Amino acid sequence: MKGNQLNQRLEEITAGTLIVGIDVAKSLQWARFVDYRGVEVAKTMSFKNDKIGFENIVSEIEKICKTGFQKVIIGMEPTGHYWKTLANYLINRGYKVVGVNPYHTKRAKELDDNSPTKCDKKDAITIARLVKDGRYFIPYLPQDIYAELRALTNARTSLMKRNNAIKNTVVAVLDEYFPEITQVFKYVLNGKASRQILKSCPFPSEIIAIGTEGVLEEIKKAVKKSVGIKKSEQLVEIAKTSIGVEYGLISTKIKLQGMLAELELLEKNLENIENMMEEMLMKTGYGEQILSIKGIGIVTGSMFLGEVGNPLRFNNARQISKLAGYDLVEDSSGKNKSGTVISKRGRKGFRSVLYQMAFTMVGKNPEMKELYRHLLIRKKNPLKKKQALVVISKKIITIIYSLIKKQEKYKPDRVFGAVRQEMLLAA
């Protein structure tokens, strides 16, 4: 935390400030109340995670304020999702809600009793005293379109994980029962014909039983175009020499059909989510600027805004990089000098989105491809591939932020400044 930011926060905390530290949980929360010196001014309180519980904590705060406090700051750890309902309720009631880094809580809780003991009451007082010391940040709860984009981003990420898990399981089943099928259908889960075979006759014994004509008839159920008999003949031939196991066929076929049905449902849901992403992206007013960048599509552009929210809430692109955990840190002491690494103290999902964007852009965007190559082969301090992708990610953030701020579309000749252009030309 920069010194001036810390000073500003400390100046806000005066003798008339009541600080509330809350340890959030699924069913029962604990609250501790301290003044600007960190001295407790009321008894520890527990309250349930429901409307009555929320009303009780507000009533207690109002009661304590009558003893001489004019301002209230409420701190909590914004981890998981339980904190969001409480924070939203308190913000709507006019209270200032701040976040405390869970890592700081873990480190600071031993200062009072030199004990690693963890309990909800202890965490609550630690949170309150960290807020008293100005060690907090303002959590961001996106609203309107950005709330929709974040929800869509989270939903898509969850569906993609499940989608990949099912595909991996199907591949594992085929490796056991019919490993040779990929000789005929290279991407067995991507084609209509191959999926129809998996639904109706996924095992070598079934394919041999129905023969070439039977396989051809099954394929025609899914593919309306004329299908060459060569594929059917190939499938029958490799089925005859398959090394796949021959036990548990009935139950495995049921399992396979269930996974394929779920996979189709997931794909339909993903299509609906991506259509909604496009709609919401354009409603932000930044869609044209973001999509004008070669290599960025509707999904990655929407996920970027879903993770960041409104980019203009930041003063500069460096703050967005820090949100991703891309700020550089060094670990040096005395004569021991370490290199710099990224802190990773940011949104993990945001780093994942940026990595996808960077990976795509070094292949499709000429300017990013040129920069990536330069970073790898430059004489002074050449980077490894993943390090170069981090630099590309930070450059993407800068480009998007600049385009949105200036309300301009992407212009290749303005991506690099004069110094960088001379450097690339020289290389």
Secondary structure, 3 states (H helix, E strand, C coil): CCHHHHHHHHHHCCCCEEEEEEECCCCEEEEEEECCCCCECCCCEEEECCHHHHHHHHHHHHHHHCCCCCEEEEEECCCCCHHHHHHHHHHHCCCEEEECCHHHHHHHCCCCCCCCCCCHHHHHHHHHHHHHCCCCECCCCCCHHHHHHHHHHHHHHHHHHHHHHHHHHHHHHHHHHCHHHHHCCCCCCCCHHHHHHHHHCCCHHHHHHHHHHHHHHHHHHHCCCCCCHHHHHHHHHHHHCCCCCCCCHHHHHHHHHHHHHHHHHHHHHHHHHHHHHHHHHHHCCCHHHHHCCCCCCHHHHHHHHHHHCCHHHCCCHHHHHHHHCCCEEECCECCECCCEEECCCCCHHHHHHHHHHHHHHHHHCHHHHHHHHHHHHCCCCCCCHHHHHHHHHHHHHHHHHHHHHHCCCCCHHHCCCHHHHHHHHHC
